[in-house]
Amino acid sequence: MFRRRLTLVLGLFASVVFLAALLAAASLVVTERQVLRGRVASDIATGFIQLSAQKQRLRTWVAQMQLGGNADDSARTERVVAMQGTLERLKVLAAQAIDLDSSGQARVEHLRRRDTLAVLEKSVAALHRAVDDARPLAPGSDAGQAWEALARLFDMAEGRDLRKLIAENIAREATEVQRERAATDTTLAWVRWLWLGAAALLAASAMAAALYFGRALRNPLQQLSEGARALQSGQLGHRIPLAGQDEFAEVAHSVNALAAELEQHRERESAQRHRLEVQVAVRTRDLADALASLRKADDQRRRLFADISHELRTPTTAIRGEAEITLRGVDKPAAEYREALSRIDATARQLSAVIDDLLAMARSDIDSLSLVRELVDMDELACDTLAQASAQASRQGVALGPVPARTGSHVVAGDPLRLRQLLGVLLDNATRYSKPGGQVQIRVTAQAHAAGESSTVHVTVSDEGIGIPAHELPQVFDRHFRGALARSHCQDGSGLGLSIAHALAQAHGGQLQLRSGNGSTQAVLSLPLVGANDLVDGAA
């Protein structure tokens, strides 16, 4: 649409310029014709004046010839030829005047001029003959009569007074010259005002077109420029608000479509980059976790070696010292050897217990993710563990409570060897730190939870021993921690048992808690029960 308007305006300008060219050509033709008419009129008036003067000079020559003066024949010929040439030029100019202007008023002037020229032509021919026959007057001739004859020859033709005829034509041609000059001035003024009007019209049209196209182009070009700057700065969400059917709207639509496509490409690229970043983050996190696991495993191995070196050094030193003392010096009585061997046996047992604890801790730290899970009846496991603890209880002078009832409903999913080890640690601590004559009991109970939550089995090991101070309870699961009462009650011990039990409980998804007060300590192991469907599947 804007192209059509621009084409229309350019077409109008071309038409105006073409009309101005035609007007210039027409005004040039009219002006040239008018100037030529004035020039012809002026030349005709000048010709009549020259013809009158030439006739007068020829008359003077004839008078000199008749009076016997010094009259040159060449001058006579020259004057006659000049008159004939002037007459011929007047005839040509008269024909041009007829061609230039053949209007009604001008036609009358042309007829008069043609009649005058015809009379003058006959007069010039007669004068030519008379001049050729001119001779000096004979002696005694009447000079006045000769002058009158000469005057009739030069001043009269076909009964008409040539002097008056020429004077009338000169006056008429002078008037015609003035009229043509006035007409030329009028024509020039008309052409001047015409060109001024045309120039003013063309200037006004150009100004109007400039204002119109300036207003029509300013807003679209500004919006297109703003859109281009927005796209250049990366604002792909910017849209050029140009509506309509013109070319600017089409360009704006194309730019908006390009921006939308670029925005979609950017969004896809951003999404792909985000996915890659997420993948890189996941891979980095996995590598970090793997590295942390490796470091943790390395730290665990270092701690294991440190624990082994620390825990094995004391009993082995004691064994060596006892053996060296026994073997030093002379032979001793058998009772003394037996007593030394008993001490060595006790220390070896302590060393064996330490080695078992260290190996259990190593397995708990390193192999916790490789539990062999199966359905385990905690009632049976508690009974078996309680039977294994009877020897230790008898040595400590501690009584064991009744065997838990086998209900068959306290089933968990776990590793039976690790769970047996866990309960063994709890029973060993309970019997070791109980006072002589005290009692150690083990109970297995279940606790139901709300809908959607699995039930829990609680295995509680209680003793009547030295107890644990309240400020030491938060530290009982730390490695190598032994409270003041524990160290005074029992010298041996590595401080690893409860740490091992706590780690095994967490590995099975359960919890281990210790409560102590009034000379009694309770260790509560909580494990998730297996549902009825899992029991059926396990039985199958």
C-alpha positions in Angstrom: 0.0 0.0 0.0 2.8 2.4 0.8 4.5 1.4 -2.4 1.3 2.4 -4.3 1.1 5.7 -2.6 4.8 6.4 -3.3 4.3 5.3 -6.9 1.3 7.6 -7.2 3.1 10.6 -5.8 6.1 9.9 -8.0 3.8 9.6 -11.0 2.1 12.9 -10.1 5.5 14.5 -9.8 6.5 13.0 -13.2 3.3 14.3 -14.7 3.9 17.8 -13.2 7.4 17.8 -14.5 6.2 16.6 -17.9 3.5 19.3 -18.0 6.1 21.9 -16.9 8.3 20.8 -19.8 5.4 21.1 -22.2 4.5 24.4 -20.7 8.1 25.5 -21.1 8.2 24.4 -24.7 4.9 26.1 -25.4 5.9 29.3 -23.7 9.2 29.2 -25.5 7.4 28.8 -28.8 4.9 31.6 -28.0 7.7 33.9 -26.8 9.9 33.2 -29.7 7.0 33.7 -32.1 6.1 37.0 -30.4 9.7 38.2 -30.4 10.0 37.2 -34.1 6.8 39.2 -34.9 8.2 42.2 -33.2 11.5 41.8 -35.0 9.7 41.5 -38.4 7.5 44.5 -37.6 10.6 46.5 -36.7 12.5 45.3 -39.8 9.5 46.3 -42.1 9.3 49.8 -40.5 13.1 50.1 -41.0 12.8 48.9 -44.6 10.2 51.6 -45.5 12.4 54.2 -43.9 15.4 53.0 -45.9 13.4 52.8 -49.1 12.2 56.4 -48.6 15.8 57.6 -48.0 17.1 55.6 -50.9 14.5 57.1 -53.2 15.4 60.6 -52.0 19.1 60.0 -52.7 18.2 58.7 -56.2 16.1 61.8 -56.7 19.1 63.9 -55.7 21.3 62.1 -58.2 18.8 62.7 -61.1 18.5 66.4 -60.2 22.3 66.6 -60.3 22.3 64.8 -63.7 19.7 67.2 -65.2 21.4 70.3 -63.9 24.7 69.3 -65.3 26.4 68.5 -62.1 29.0 65.8 -61.4 26.7 62.7 -61.3 28.5 59.3 -61.2 26.8 56.5 -63.1 28.0 53.9 -60.6 26.2 55.8 -57.8 23.1 55.7 -59.8 23.3 51.9 -60.3 24.1 51.5 -56.6 21.1 53.4 -55.5 18.8 51.6 -57.9 20.1 48.2 -56.8 19.7 49.3 -53.1 16.1 50.3 -53.7 15.3 47.0 -55.4 17.0 45.0 -52.7 15.1 46.9 -50.0 11.9 46.3 -51.8 12.6 42.6 -52.1 13.5 42.4 -48.4 10.2 44.2 -47.6 8.3 41.6 -49.7 10.0 38.8 -47.8 9.3 40.4 -44.4 5.7 40.9 -45.4 5.4 37.2 -46.3 6.9 36.4 -42.8 4.5 38.7 -41.2 1.6 36.9 -42.9 2.9 33.5 -41.7 3.4 34.8 -38.1 0.0 36.5 -37.7 -3.0 35.9 -39.9 -5.7 37.1 -37.6 -8.6 39.4 -38.7 -7.0 42.7 -37.8 -3.6 41.6 -39.0 -5.1 40.5 -42.4 -6.2 44.1 -43.1 -2.7 45.3 -42.4 -1.2 42.6 -44.6 -3.4 43.7 -47.5 -2.5 47.3 -47.1 1.2 46.4 -46.9 1.0 44.2 -49.9 -0.9 47.0 -51.9 1.7 49.5 -50.9 4.6 47.2 -51.9 2.9 46.6 -55.3 2.7 50.4 -55.9 6.3 50.9 -54.8 7.4 48.0 -57.0 5.9 49.7 -60.1 7.3 53.0 -59.0 10.8 51.6 -58.6 10.5 50.0 -62.0 9.4 53.3 -63.5 12.2 55.1 -61.8 14.7 52.6 -63.0 13.7 53.3 -66.6 13.5 57.0 -66.0 16.9 57.2 -64.4 18.5 55.2 -67.2 17.1 57.8 -69.6 18.1 60.8 -67.5 20.3 63.3 -69.3 21.4 66.8 -68.6 18.9 69.6 -69.6 19.5 71.2 -72.9 20.5 74.8 -72.8 17.5 77.0 -72.6 15.3 74.3 -71.1 12.8 75.3 -68.5 14.4 74.1 -65.1 11.1 74.5 -63.2 9.2 72.4 -65.7 11.9 69.7 -65.5 11.8 69.8 -61.7 8.0 69.3 -61.7 8.4 66.4 -64.1 11.0 64.9 -61.8 8.7 65.4 -58.8 5.8 63.7 -60.5 8.1 60.8 -61.4 9.3 60.3 -57.8 6.3 61.4 -55.9 3.4 59.9 -57.9 2.6 56.4 -59.0 -0.7 55.2 -60.4 -2.3 58.5 -59.3 -1.2 58.0 -55.7 1.2 60.2 -53.7 4.2 58.1 -52.8 5.4 60.4 -50.1 2.1 60.2 -48.3 1.9 56.4 -49.0 5.3 55.8 -47.6 4.7 58.1 -44.6 1.5 56.3 -43.8 3.2 52.9 -44.0 6.1 54.1 -41.8 3.6 55.4 -39.3 1.5 52.3 -39.5 4.6 50.1 -39.1 5.8 52.1 -36.2 2.5 51.6 -34.6 2.7 47.9 -35.4 6.2 47.8 -33.8 4.9 49.4 -30.6 2.0 47.0 -30.6 4.2 44.0 -31.0 6.6 45.3 -28.3 3.6 45.7 -26.0 2.4 42.2 -26.9 5.9 40.8 -26.3 6.1 42.5 -22.9 2.7 41.0 -22.1 3.7 37.6 -23.3 6.9 37.8 -21.3 5.0 38.9 -18.2 2.5 36.1 -18.7 5.3 33.6 -19.1 7.0 34.9 -16.0 3.9 34.6 -13.9 3.2 31.3 -15.4 6.6 30.0 -14.4 6.4 31.5 -11.0 3.0 29.9 -10.5 4.3 26.6 -11.8 7.4 26.8 -9.5 5.2 27.7 -6.5 2.9 24.9 -7.3 5.7 22.5 -7.7 7.4 23.7 -4.5 4.1 23.5 -2.6 3.5 20.0 -3.9 7.0 18.9 -3.0 6.7 20.4 0.5 3.3 18.7 1.0 4.7 15.4 -0.3 7.8 15.8 2.0 5.6 16.5 5.0 3.2 13.6 4.2 6.0 11.1 3.7 8.0 12.5 6.6 5.0 11.9 8.9 4.2 8.5 7.2 7.8 7.3 7.5 8.9 8.7 10.8 6.9 6.3 13.1 7.5 3.1 11.1 11.2 3.8 10.7 11.5 4.7 14.3 9.8 1.5 15.4 11.8 -0.6 13.0 15.0 1.1 14.3 14.0 0.4 17.9 13.2 -3.2 17.0 16.6 -3.6 15.3 18.4 -2.1 18.3 16.4 -4.4 20.7 17.3 -7.5 18.6 21.0 -6.3 18.5 21.0 -6.0 22.3 19.6 -9.5 22.7 16.0 -8.6 23.6 14.4 -11.4 21.5 11.1 -10.9 23.3 10.6 -7.4 21.8 8.0 -7.2 19.0 7.6 -4.3 16.6 4.0 -2.9 17.0 3.2 -2.2 13.4 -0.1 -3.3 12.0 -1.7 -2.9 8.6 -1.1 -4.0 5.1 1.8 -1.7 4.0 5.4 -2.7 3.4 6.5 -1.5 6.8 4.0 -3.8 8.5 5.3 -6.7 6.3 8.9 -6.0 7.3 7.8 -5.7 11.0 6.0 -9.1 10.7 9.1 -10.7 9.1 11.3 -9.2 11.8 8.9 -10.3 14.6 8.8 -13.8 13.1 12.6 -13.9 12.9 12.8 -12.7 16.6 10.3 -15.4 17.6 12.3 -18.1 15.8 15.5 -16.8 17.4 13.8 -16.8 20.8 12.6 -20.4 20.3 16.2 -21.3 19.3 17.5 -19.6 22.4 15.0 -21.3 24.6 15.8 -24.7 23.1 19.5 -23.9 23.5 19.0 -22.8 27.1 17.0 -25.9 27.8 19.7 -28.1 26.3 22.4 -26.2 28.2 20.3 -26.6 31.4 20.0 -30.3 30.7 23.7 -30.5 30.1 24.4 -28.6 33.3 22.1 -30.9 35.2 23.8 -33.9 33.7 27.2 -32.4 34.5 26.1 -31.6 38.0 24.8 -35.1 38.4 28.0 -36.6 37.1 30.0 -34.2 39.2 27.9 -35.1 42.3 28.3 -38.8 41.5 32.1 -38.4 41.1 32.2 -36.3 44.3 30.2 -39.0 46.1 32.5 -41.7 44.7 35.5 -39.7 45.7 34.0 -39.1 49.1 33.3 -42.8 49.4 36.9 -43.6 48.4 38.2 -41.1 50.9 35.8 -42.4 53.5 37.0 -46.0 52.8 40.6 -44.8 52.9 39.9 -43.1 56.2 38.1 -46.2 57.5 41.1 -48.3 56.6 43.4 -45.8 58.2 41.3 -45.8 61.4 41.1 -49.6 61.3 44.9 -49.8 61.2 45.2 -47.2 63.9 42.6 -49.1 66.0 44.4 -52.4 65.4 47.8 -51.0 66.3 46.4 -49.3 69.3 44.3 -52.1 70.7 46.8 -54.9 70.0 49.8 -53.1 71.4 48.7 -53.2 75.1 47.7 -56.9 75.4 50.7 -58.1 73.4 53.0 -56.1 75.5 51.4 -57.5 78.6 51.7 -61.1 77.3 55.4 -60.5 76.4 56.1 -58.9 79.8 54.4 -61.8 81.7 56.3 -64.4 79.7 59.6 -62.6 80.1 59.1 -62.3 83.9 58.2 -65.9 84.2 61.2 -67.1 82.1 63.6 -64.8 83.9 65.8 -66.3 86.6 65.8 -69.7 88.1 63.1 -72.3 87.9 59.9 -71.5 89.8 57.3 -73.6 91.5 54.6 -75.1 89.3 51.9 -73.0 91.0 53.7 -69.8 90.0 54.0 -71.0 86.4 50.3 -72.0 86.5 49.4 -68.5 87.8 51.5 -66.9 85.1 49.9 -69.0 82.4 46.5 -68.1 83.8 47.4 -64.5 83.5 48.7 -65.0 80.0 45.5 -66.9 79.1 43.3 -64.1 80.4 45.3 -61.5 78.5 45.1 -63.7 75.3 41.4 -63.9 75.8 41.3 -60.2 76.1 43.4 -59.9 72.9 41.1 -62.3 71.1 38.1 -60.2 72.2 39.8 -57.1 70.9 40.6 -58.7 67.6 37.0 -59.8 67.2 35.8 -56.3 68.0 38.3 -54.8 65.5 37.3 -57.3 62.8 33.6 -56.6 63.5 34.2 -52.9 63.2 36.1 -53.3 60.0 33.2 -55.4 58.5 30.7 -52.8 59.8 32.5 -49.9 58.2 33.6 -51.5 54.9 31.0 -54.1 54.1 27.8 -52.4 55.4 26.4 -52.1 52.0 26.7 -55.8 51.3 24.3 -57.2 53.8 22.7 -60.5 53.0 19.2 -59.8 53.8 16.6 -62.5 54.6 13.6 -62.9 56.9 14.8 -63.2 60.5 12.6 -64.1 63.5 13.9 -61.9 66.3 12.3 -64.1 68.9 14.5 -67.1 67.9 17.5 -64.8 67.4 17.1 -63.4 70.9 16.8 -66.9 72.4 20.0 -68.1 70.6 22.0 -65.1 71.6 20.8 -65.4 75.2 22.0 -69.0 75.3 25.5 -68.0 74.0 25.8 -65.4 76.7 25.2 -67.8 79.5 29.0 -68.7 79.9 30.0 -65.0 80.1 27.1 -64.4 82.6 28.2 -67.3 84.8 31.8 -66.0 84.9 30.5 -62.5 85.9 28.1 -64.0 88.5 25.1 -62.5 86.6 21.8 -64.2 86.2 20.0 -64.2 82.8 16.3 -63.5 82.6 13.7 -65.8 81.0 13.9 -66.7 77.4 11.5 -64.6 75.2 8.4 -66.4 73.8 8.5 -67.5 70.2 5.5 -65.6 68.7 6.5 -65.9 65.1 5.2 -62.4 64.5 8.5 -60.4 65.2 10.1 -60.9 61.8 12.4 -58.4 60.2 14.4 -58.3 57.0 18.1 -58.4 57.8 21.4 -60.2 57.9 21.1 -62.9 60.7 24.9 -62.9 61.3 25.1 -59.2 61.8 22.0 -59.1 63.9 23.4 -61.9 66.1 26.6 -59.9 66.4 24.6 -56.8 67.4 22.6 -58.6 70.1 25.8 -60.3 71.3 27.5 -56.9 71.8 24.4 -55.7 73.8 24.3 -58.8 76.0 28.1 -58.8 76.5 28.1 -55.2 77.7 25.1 -55.9 80.0 26.7 -58.9 81.7 30.2 -57.3 81.8 29.0 -54.1 83.5 26.4 -55.7 85.8 27.1 -56.1 89.5 27.6 -59.6 90.8 24.2 -61.1 91.6 22.4 -58.8 89.2 20.1 -59.9 86.4 20.2 -59.3 82.6 16.9 -59.5 80.7 16.0 -59.4 77.0 12.4 -58.7 75.8 11.0 -58.6 72.3 7.9 -56.4 71.7 6.1 -54.9 68.7 4.6 -51.4 68.2 2.0 -50.7 65.7 1.9 -47.3 63.9 -0.7 -45.3 61.9 -2.0 -46.4 58.5 0.7 -46.2 55.8 3.6 -46.7 58.3 5.3 -50.0 59.0 5.2 -51.4 62.5 8.3 -51.7 64.6 9.8 -54.5 66.7 11.7 -53.4 69.9 14.4 -55.7 71.4 15.2 -54.4 74.9 18.3 -55.6 76.8 18.3 -54.4 80.4 20.8 -54.9 83.3 21.3 -54.1 86.9 24.8 -52.7 86.8 26.8 -49.6 87.3 24.7 -47.4 85.0 25.8 -44.5 82.7 25.9 -40.9 83.8 23.5 -38.6 81.9 26.3 -36.4 80.6 28.0 -39.5 79.1 25.0 -40.8 77.2 25.5 -38.7 74.0 29.1 -40.1 73.7 28.5 -43.8 74.3 28.4 -44.6 70.5 31.7 -42.8 69.8 34.7 -45.0 69.1 37.0 -45.8 72.0 34.8 -43.9 74.4 34.6 -45.5 77.8 33.1 -43.7 80.8 34.8 -43.2 84.1 32.6 -45.9 85.8 33.2 -48.3 83.0 37.0 -47.9 83.2 36.9 -48.4 87.0 34.6 -51.4 86.9 36.4 -53.2 84.1 39.9 -52.5 83.0 39.8 -54.4 79.7 37.7 -53.2 76.8 38.3 -51.3 73.6 35.3 -48.9 73.5 34.2 -50.3 70.1 31.3 -52.6 71.0 28.5 -50.0 71.1 29.9 -48.1 68.1 29.7 -51.4 66.2 26.2 -52.1 67.4 25.0 -48.6 66.5 26.5 -48.9 62.9 24.8 -52.3 62.4 21.4 -51.0 63.6 21.6 -48.1 61.1 22.7 -50.5 58.3 19.4 -52.4 58.9 17.3 -49.2 58.8 16.8 -49.2 62.6 17.8 -47.3 65.7 19.8 -48.1 68.9 19.1 -46.1 72.0 20.5 -46.3 75.5 18.6 -45.2 78.6 20.1 -45.3 82.1 19.0 -44.4 85.6 18.9 -45.6 89.2 21.6 -48.3 88.5 19.8 -49.8 85.6 20.7 -49.5 81.9 18.4 -50.3 78.9 19.6 -50.8 75.3 16.6 -50.6 72.9 17.0 -51.9 69.4 14.2 -50.8 67.0 13.8 -52.5 63.6 11.0 -52.3 61.1 8.7 -55.3 61.0 8.0 -57.1 57.7 4.4 -57.1 56.6 2.1 -60.2 56.1 2.6 -60.2 52.3 6.4 -60.3 52.8 6.0 -63.1 55.3 4.1 -65.2 52.8 6.7 -64.5 50.0 9.5 -65.3 52.4 7.9 -68.6 53.4 7.3 -69.5 49.8 
